[in-house]
Amino acid sequence: MDVEFQHISKNFGQVQALTDVSLTARSSTIHGLIGENGAGKSTLMKILTGYQSKSSGSILLDGVEAQLNNPSQASNLGIGMLYQEPMDFPPLTVLENFSLGTPRQSRQELHFALKTLSIRFGFDLDPDLPVELLTVGERQQIELLRLIHCNIKVLILDEPTTGISPAQKEALFPALKQLAADGLTILLVSHKLEEVANLCSEVTVLRHGKLTHHTAAPFHFPKLLTAMFGFVPKRKDKGSARDKGSPILICKNIEASGERQGLHQCDITVAEGEIIGLAGLDGAGQSTFLRLAAGLISPDQGKVTLFNNSLPHGAKAYIRAQELHTSFIPADRLEESLFAGISLRDHFSLREEHGMFWQSRTRTRQRTEEAITTFSIKGTPEDLAEDLSGGNQQRLLLSLLNRNSRLILLENPTRGLDIQSGQWIWQHLRDELSPDTAIIFSSPELDEILHYSDRIIVFHDGNIVLDSAVADTSHGAIAAAMTGMREGTP
């Protein structure tokens, strides 16, 4: 099904999100849509899926103007989207989420369809596991398989490789190419130019809501980057290793439940000033460790010591970690960090000390405007958190971060962000916080871990299989450890 956007514009009050955008995505192709965070990519795709209305312009499907006033109309026309933030029901099982919106089938038929598609894409999903126990990446996988099972004609992918492992990417890419060859129209929203070059036959670039470039393969990266940012961003030099101080986090003989494998005999000591990168396949234990250190979960066995204080069990652990100036930013911004339906100003009201929510509106608005300027958030104090792009939601989270934090825990901090936004976040973390503040972060991108961390810890099936200074290891050794092998093992 050919999808044609004709002169699409969209404004939110006085904010112009899209201006006169025209492009065509053809049947049996993968069309890339790229641009910096807040460029209008997600807004354009939400218009196509009926979640947002256009201010002007038309959308044609196979040459016929389509009415896309709500998601149901778009779905009935065969349009489906895999969103960057999972759109599922966490209390339901994998199979129950997979069955939503699909043709009426028996449980046995659904089970077989899920298994068949999982094998095809290289995913490992337990049909009976509640979705709330899965990682963000695994929840994306369920939604992708559900859309394919619904026999959609137009598939929109919003940063589809953000939460999956390199091995899963190797399975996913050929499958997407086969889906396109079978007649599907695929629109790929991504910040990763290497993936765009690998998958797409055409690319359209948006900047500040306007179309700045369109080209067919092969692609010239400097031209794409210039169209995205106005210049070619240069990778910043790796900062010098920070001095290590006294131990601030000690995990001893930890056994904990979480993800698929939990944690087993986990021993970690973190010192002041360290920047530690956590690597591992999706669900290998790094997410469980971050939540354990944040006091969100308690160990089944072993002891967690934070700033010479033993963390209690249960809800008191998180409260105590907060009192000790520990901050945690999870990967799922809207479900676990922000309040989707309230304004930026209200977020700053809730952040105020002593729980004083009913503050002067003028004072709170002023603080919100200061944060918007300082953190370059593309939005207004009255905008809802859910209406911001992923990159701007991440900037909002950073602006809410306690600057007196002594331990910062980050789950995939640059998830879905463009090059500039990712570099800006790391510059802020290194330059604006105390050099004694320890940072522990997880990322599926080994290049990010190698570039920004001083030390790396690799998890495999809930066990720590590598703990090394970055200078003493290699990309190959880390990749091998993630799969449970030693580098060079056949």
C-alpha positions as CSV (number, residue, x, y, z in Angstrom):
1,M,0.0,0.0,0.0
2,D,1.5,3.3,-1.1
3,V,1.3,6.1,1.6
4,E,1.4,9.7,0.4
5,F,1.6,12.7,2.7
6,Q,0.5,15.9,0.9
7,H,1.4,19.2,2.5
8,I,0.9,18.1,6.1
9,S,1.0,20.8,8.8
10,K,0.3,20.5,12.5
11,N,0.3,23.1,15.2
12,F,-0.2,22.8,19.0
13,G,-1.5,26.2,19.9
14,Q,1.3,28.6,18.8
15,V,3.8,25.8,18.4
16,Q,4.3,24.7,14.8
17,A,5.2,21.0,15.0
18,L,5.0,20.3,11.2
19,T,5.0,22.6,8.3
20,D,4.0,21.6,4.7
21,V,5.5,18.1,4.8
22,S,5.1,16.0,1.7
23,L,6.6,12.5,1.1
24,T,5.6,9.1,-0.3
25,A,6.4,5.7,1.1
26,R,5.9,3.0,-1.5
27,S,4.7,-0.5,-1.1
28,S,7.3,-3.3,-0.7
29,T,9.9,-0.8,0.5
30,I,11.4,0.4,3.8
31,H,11.3,4.2,4.0
32,G,13.5,5.8,6.6
33,L,12.4,8.9,8.5
34,I,15.2,10.6,10.4
35,G,15.8,13.9,12.3
36,E,16.9,15.2,15.7
37,N,14.6,14.8,18.7
38,G,11.6,17.0,18.4
39,A,11.9,17.3,14.6
40,G,8.3,16.2,14.1
41,K,8.8,12.5,13.1
42,S,6.6,11.0,15.8
43,T,3.9,13.7,15.3
44,L,3.8,12.8,11.6
45,M,3.4,9.1,12.4
46,K,0.8,9.7,15.0
47,I,-1.2,11.6,12.4
48,L,-1.0,8.6,10.1
49,T,-2.2,6.2,12.9
50,G,-5.1,8.5,13.9
51,Y,-3.7,9.4,17.4
52,Q,-3.4,13.0,16.4
53,S,-5.3,15.2,13.9
54,K,-3.5,17.2,11.2
55,S,-4.1,20.9,11.0
56,S,-4.0,20.8,7.2
57,G,-3.0,18.6,4.3
58,S,-4.1,15.2,3.1
59,I,-3.0,11.5,3.4
60,L,-3.6,9.2,0.5
61,L,-3.5,5.4,0.6
62,D,-3.0,3.9,-2.8
63,G,-4.1,7.2,-4.3
64,V,-7.3,7.5,-2.3
65,E,-7.6,10.1,0.4
66,A,-8.0,8.5,3.8
67,Q,-10.0,9.6,6.8
68,L,-7.8,8.9,9.9
69,N,-9.7,10.6,12.7
70,N,-8.9,7.9,15.3
71,P,-6.7,4.8,15.8
72,S,-9.6,2.5,15.0
73,Q,-10.0,3.9,11.5
74,A,-6.2,3.6,10.9
75,S,-6.2,0.0,12.2
76,N,-9.1,-0.9,10.0
77,L,-7.2,0.4,7.0
78,G,-4.2,-1.9,7.9
79,I,-1.9,0.7,9.6
80,G,0.0,-0.4,12.7
81,M,2.7,1.3,14.7
82,L,5.3,0.0,17.1
83,Y,5.8,2.9,19.5
84,Q,9.0,3.7,21.3
85,E,7.1,3.4,24.7
86,P,5.3,0.1,25.0
87,M,1.5,0.3,24.4
88,D,0.5,-2.8,26.3
89,F,-1.3,-4.1,29.5
90,P,1.4,-5.1,32.0
91,P,-0.8,-7.2,34.3
92,L,-1.8,-9.5,31.4
93,T,0.4,-12.3,30.1
94,V,2.5,-12.3,27.0
95,L,-0.1,-14.4,25.1
96,E,-3.0,-12.2,26.3
97,N,-1.3,-9.1,25.0
98,F,-0.4,-10.8,21.8
99,S,-4.1,-11.7,21.2
100,L,-5.4,-8.1,21.5
101,G,-6.9,-7.0,18.3
102,T,-6.2,-10.2,16.4
103,P,-8.7,-12.3,14.6
104,R,-10.7,-14.6,16.9
105,Q,-8.7,-17.7,17.5
106,S,-8.4,-20.4,20.1
107,R,-5.7,-20.3,22.8
108,Q,-3.9,-23.1,21.0
109,E,-3.9,-21.3,17.7
110,L,-2.6,-18.1,19.3
111,H,0.1,-20.1,21.1
112,F,1.2,-21.6,17.9
113,A,1.2,-18.3,16.0
114,L,3.2,-16.6,18.8
115,K,5.7,-19.4,18.9
116,T,6.1,-19.4,15.1
117,L,6.6,-15.7,14.8
118,S,9.0,-15.7,17.8
119,I,11.2,-18.3,16.1
120,R,11.1,-16.4,12.8
121,F,12.4,-13.2,14.5
122,G,14.7,-14.8,17.0
123,F,12.7,-13.7,20.1
124,D,12.5,-15.7,23.3
125,L,9.1,-15.0,24.9
126,D,7.3,-17.1,27.6
127,P,3.6,-17.0,26.6
128,D,2.4,-17.4,30.3
129,L,4.7,-14.7,31.8
130,P,3.1,-11.4,33.0
131,V,4.3,-8.6,30.8
132,E,5.0,-6.5,33.9
133,L,8.0,-8.8,34.5
134,L,9.5,-8.2,31.1
135,T,12.0,-5.6,30.0
136,V,11.1,-2.7,27.7
137,G,12.8,-4.5,24.8
138,E,10.8,-7.7,25.3
139,R,7.5,-5.7,25.5
140,Q,8.4,-4.1,22.2
141,Q,8.9,-7.5,20.7
142,I,5.4,-8.7,21.7
143,E,3.8,-5.6,20.1
144,L,5.8,-6.1,16.9
145,L,4.7,-9.8,16.6
146,R,1.1,-8.8,17.4
147,L,1.0,-6.2,14.6
148,I,2.4,-8.7,12.1
149,H,-0.1,-11.3,13.2
150,C,-2.9,-8.8,12.5
151,N,-1.9,-8.8,8.8
152,I,-1.2,-5.0,8.7
153,K,-0.3,-3.4,5.3
154,V,1.6,-0.4,6.7
155,L,4.1,-1.0,9.6
156,I,5.5,2.0,11.4
157,L,8.6,1.3,13.5
158,D,9.6,4.0,16.1
159,E,13.2,3.2,17.1
160,P,12.6,-0.6,17.0
161,T,16.2,-1.7,17.9
162,T,16.5,0.4,21.0
163,G,15.9,-2.3,23.5
164,I,17.0,-5.5,21.8
165,S,20.3,-7.3,21.7
166,P,22.8,-7.4,18.8
167,A,21.8,-11.0,18.2
168,Q,18.1,-10.1,18.0
169,K,19.0,-7.3,15.5
170,E,20.7,-9.9,13.3
171,A,17.4,-11.8,13.2
172,L,15.1,-8.8,12.9
173,F,16.8,-7.1,10.0
174,P,16.4,-10.0,7.5
175,A,12.8,-10.4,8.7
176,L,11.9,-6.8,8.0
177,K,13.4,-7.0,4.6
178,Q,11.4,-10.1,3.9
179,L,8.2,-8.4,5.1
180,A,8.9,-5.5,2.7
181,A,9.5,-8.0,-0.1
182,D,6.2,-9.6,0.7
183,G,4.4,-6.3,0.0
184,L,4.4,-4.5,3.3
185,T,5.1,-0.8,3.4
186,I,7.5,-0.1,6.3
187,L,8.2,3.4,7.7
188,L,11.3,3.3,9.9
189,V,11.8,6.1,12.4
190,S,15.4,6.0,13.7
191,H,18.4,7.9,14.8
192,K,20.9,5.2,13.9
193,L,22.1,6.0,10.4
194,E,23.9,2.6,10.1
195,E,20.6,0.8,10.5
196,V,18.9,3.2,8.1
197,A,21.6,2.5,5.5
198,N,21.2,-1.3,6.1
199,L,17.5,-1.4,5.8
200,C,16.1,1.5,3.8
201,S,15.8,2.2,0.1
202,E,14.8,5.8,0.6
203,V,15.2,8.4,3.5
204,T,13.4,11.6,4.3
205,V,14.9,14.1,6.8
206,L,12.9,16.4,9.0
207,R,14.3,19.3,11.0
208,H,12.2,21.7,13.1
209,G,9.1,20.2,11.5
210,K,10.1,20.8,7.9
211,L,11.4,18.5,5.2
212,T,15.0,19.3,4.6
213,H,16.3,16.4,2.5
214,H,15.1,13.3,0.6
215,T,17.3,10.8,-1.1
216,A,17.4,7.2,-2.4
217,A,20.1,4.7,-1.5
218,P,23.1,4.7,-1.4
219,F,23.2,7.4,1.3
220,H,25.9,10.0,2.1
221,F,26.1,10.3,5.9
222,P,27.5,13.8,6.0
223,K,24.6,15.1,3.9
224,L,22.1,13.3,6.1
225,L,23.7,14.7,9.3
226,T,23.8,18.2,7.9
227,A,20.1,18.0,7.0
228,M,19.4,16.7,10.5
229,F,21.4,19.3,12.6
230,G,22.6,21.9,10.2
231,F,26.2,20.6,10.6
232,V,28.1,17.3,11.0
233,P,28.3,16.6,14.7
234,K,31.7,15.5,16.0
235,R,32.1,12.9,18.6
236,K,33.4,14.4,21.8
237,D,36.7,13.1,23.2
238,K,36.4,10.6,26.0
239,G,36.7,12.4,29.3
240,S,39.6,11.5,31.6
241,A,38.9,8.8,34.2
242,R,37.7,10.4,37.5
243,D,39.4,9.7,40.8
244,K,37.9,7.0,42.9
245,G,37.0,7.8,46.5
246,S,35.5,5.8,49.3
247,P,33.1,2.9,48.7
248,I,29.5,4.1,48.6
249,L,27.6,0.9,47.4
250,I,28.5,-2.6,48.5
251,C,26.5,-5.6,47.3
252,K,27.5,-8.8,49.0
253,N,26.3,-12.4,48.1
254,I,23.2,-11.0,46.5
255,E,20.4,-13.4,45.4
256,A,17.5,-11.5,44.0
257,S,14.4,-12.1,41.8
258,G,13.7,-10.1,38.7
259,E,13.7,-10.2,34.9
260,R,14.2,-13.8,33.8
261,Q,17.2,-14.9,35.8
262,G,17.3,-12.5,38.7
263,L,20.8,-12.1,40.3
264,H,23.0,-14.9,41.6
265,Q,26.0,-14.5,44.0
266,C,26.3,-10.9,43.0
267,D,29.3,-9.1,44.6
268,I,29.8,-5.4,43.6
269,T,31.6,-2.5,45.2
270,V,31.2,1.0,43.8
271,A,33.3,3.9,44.8
272,E,32.8,7.7,44.7
273,G,33.4,9.2,41.3
274,E,33.2,6.0,39.3
275,I,31.2,5.8,36.1
276,I,30.3,2.1,35.6
277,G,28.6,0.7,32.4
278,L,26.5,-2.4,32.7
279,A,26.3,-4.7,29.7
280,G,24.4,-7.9,28.9
281,L,21.7,-9.3,26.7
282,D,18.2,-8.1,27.4
283,G,17.1,-9.4,30.8
284,A,20.5,-10.7,31.9
285,G,20.4,-9.0,35.3
286,Q,21.5,-5.4,34.8
287,S,17.9,-4.0,35.2
288,T,17.5,-6.0,38.4
289,F,20.8,-4.7,39.8
290,L,19.8,-1.1,39.1
291,R,16.5,-1.5,40.9
292,L,18.2,-3.3,43.8
293,A,20.7,-0.4,44.2
294,A,17.8,2.1,44.0
295,G,15.9,0.3,46.8
296,L,13.0,-0.6,44.5
297,I,13.4,-4.3,45.1
298,S,15.0,-6.2,48.0
299,P,17.4,-9.1,47.9
300,D,16.2,-12.6,48.7
301,Q,19.6,-13.2,50.2
302,G,22.6,-11.1,50.9
303,K,23.2,-7.5,52.0
304,V,23.1,-4.1,50.3
305,T,25.1,-1.3,52.0
306,L,24.6,2.3,50.8
307,F,26.8,5.0,52.2
308,N,27.6,2.8,55.2
309,N,23.9,2.2,55.8
310,S,22.4,-1.3,55.4
311,L,19.3,-0.9,53.2
312,P,16.1,-2.2,54.9
313,H,13.7,-4.6,53.1
314,G,10.5,-3.5,51.5
315,A,9.3,0.0,50.7
316,K,11.6,1.5,53.4
317,A,14.6,0.6,51.2
318,Y,13.6,3.1,48.5
319,I,12.8,5.8,51.0
320,R,16.2,5.3,52.7
321,A,18.0,5.4,49.3
322,Q,16.3,8.7,48.5
323,E,17.3,10.1,51.8
324,L,20.9,9.1,51.0
325,H,20.7,11.1,47.7
326,T,20.3,8.2,45.3
327,S,18.5,8.9,42.0
328,F,17.2,6.4,39.5
329,I,16.0,7.1,35.9
330,P,14.4,3.9,34.3
331,A,14.2,3.3,30.6
332,D,10.4,3.5,30.4
333,R,10.0,7.2,30.9
334,L,6.2,7.5,30.9
335,E,5.3,4.4,33.0
336,E,8.0,4.6,35.7
337,S,9.3,8.2,35.8
338,L,7.0,10.9,34.5
339,F,3.2,11.5,34.9
340,A,2.0,11.3,31.3
341,G,-1.1,13.4,31.7
342,I,0.2,16.3,33.8
343,S,2.1,19.4,32.7
344,L,5.8,20.2,33.0
345,R,4.9,22.9,35.5
346,D,3.1,20.3,37.7
347,H,6.1,18.1,37.6
348,F,8.2,20.8,39.2
349,S,5.4,21.5,41.7
350,L,5.6,17.8,42.8
351,R,9.4,18.0,43.0
352,E,9.4,20.8,45.5
353,E,10.8,20.0,48.9
354,H,8.6,19.1,51.9
355,G,5.8,17.9,49.6
356,M,4.5,21.5,49.2
357,F,2.5,20.9,46.0
358,W,0.4,24.0,46.3
359,Q,3.1,26.5,45.6
360,S,2.8,29.9,43.9
361,R,2.0,29.3,40.3
362,T,4.2,32.2,39.3
363,R,7.2,30.8,41.2
364,T,6.7,27.3,39.9
365,R,6.2,28.5,36.3
366,Q,9.4,30.6,36.6
367,R,11.4,27.5,37.7
368,T,9.9,25.5,34.9
369,E,10.8,28.1,32.3
370,E,14.4,28.2,33.7
371,A,14.6,24.4,33.3
372,I,13.2,24.6,29.8
373,T,15.9,27.1,28.9
374,T,18.8,25.4,30.7
375,F,18.0,21.9,29.4
376,S,16.8,23.0,25.9
377,I,13.4,21.3,26.3
378,K,11.2,21.9,23.3
379,G,7.9,22.6,25.1
380,T,6.1,25.0,27.3
381,P,5.3,24.8,31.1
382,E,1.7,23.8,30.3
383,D,2.6,21.0,27.8
384,L,1.8,17.5,29.0
385,A,4.8,15.1,29.5
386,E,3.2,12.6,27.1
387,D,3.2,15.3,24.3
388,L,7.0,15.7,24.4
389,S,9.3,13.7,22.1
390,G,11.4,11.0,23.7
391,G,14.5,13.2,23.8
392,N,12.6,16.0,25.4
393,Q,11.1,13.7,28.0
394,Q,14.7,12.6,28.8
395,R,15.8,16.2,29.2
396,L,12.8,16.8,31.5
397,L,13.8,13.9,33.7
398,L,17.4,15.3,33.9
399,S,16.0,18.7,34.9
400,L,14.1,17.1,37.7
401,L,17.1,15.2,38.9
402,N,18.4,16.2,42.4
403,R,21.7,18.0,41.7
404,N,22.9,16.8,45.2
405,S,22.6,13.2,44.1
406,R,25.6,11.1,45.3
407,L,24.7,8.0,43.3
408,I,22.9,8.1,39.9
409,L,21.4,5.0,38.4
410,L,20.4,5.2,34.7
411,E,18.7,2.5,32.6
412,N,19.6,3.1,29.0
413,P,19.9,6.9,29.4
414,T,20.2,7.7,25.6
415,R,17.4,5.4,24.5
416,G,15.8,6.7,21.3
417,L,18.0,9.9,21.3
418,D,19.8,11.5,18.4
419,I,23.6,12.0,18.5
420,Q,23.4,15.5,19.7
421,S,21.0,14.8,22.5
422,G,22.9,11.8,23.7
423,Q,26.2,13.7,23.8
424,W,24.5,16.6,25.6
425,I,23.1,14.3,28.3
426,W,26.6,12.8,29.0
427,Q,28.2,16.2,29.0
428,H,25.6,17.4,31.6
429,L,26.2,14.3,33.8
430,R,29.9,14.7,33.8
431,D,30.2,18.5,34.0
432,E,27.2,19.6,36.1
433,L,27.3,17.0,38.9
434,S,29.9,16.7,41.6
435,P,33.0,14.7,40.5
436,D,32.4,12.6,43.7
437,T,29.0,11.4,42.3
438,A,29.0,7.8,41.1
439,I,27.1,7.0,37.9
440,I,26.0,3.5,37.1
441,F,24.2,3.0,33.7
442,S,23.1,0.2,31.5
443,S,23.0,0.3,27.7
444,P,22.5,-2.1,24.8
445,E,25.1,-0.1,22.9
446,L,28.6,-1.3,23.6
447,D,30.1,1.8,21.9
448,E,28.3,4.0,24.4
449,I,29.6,1.9,27.3
450,L,33.2,1.9,26.1
451,H,33.2,5.6,25.4
452,Y,31.6,6.9,28.6
453,S,32.4,4.5,31.4
454,D,35.6,3.9,33.3
455,R,34.6,0.4,34.4
456,I,32.4,-2.2,32.8
457,I,30.4,-5.0,34.4
458,V,28.9,-7.7,32.2
459,F,25.9,-9.8,33.2
460,H,24.9,-13.2,31.8
461,D,21.9,-15.2,33.1
462,G,21.9,-13.3,36.3
463,N,25.7,-13.7,37.0
464,I,28.5,-11.2,36.8
465,V,30.9,-12.7,34.1
466,L,33.2,-9.7,33.6
467,D,34.2,-6.9,35.9
468,S,37.0,-4.8,34.4
469,A,38.4,-1.4,33.8
470,V,37.4,-0.3,30.3
471,A,41.1,0.2,29.5
472,D,41.8,-3.4,30.3
473,T,39.2,-5.0,28.1
474,S,37.9,-4.9,24.5
475,H,34.7,-4.8,22.4
476,G,35.2,-8.5,21.5
477,A,35.8,-9.6,25.1
478,I,32.6,-7.8,26.2
479,A,30.5,-9.2,23.4
480,A,31.8,-12.7,24.1
481,A,31.0,-12.3,27.8
482,M,27.5,-11.2,27.1
483,T,26.8,-14.5,25.4
484,G,28.5,-16.5,28.2
485,M,31.7,-17.2,26.2
486,R,35.3,-16.2,26.4
487,E,36.6,-14.1,23.5
488,G,37.8,-16.4,20.7
489,T,35.7,-19.3,21.9
490,P,34.1,-21.0,18.8
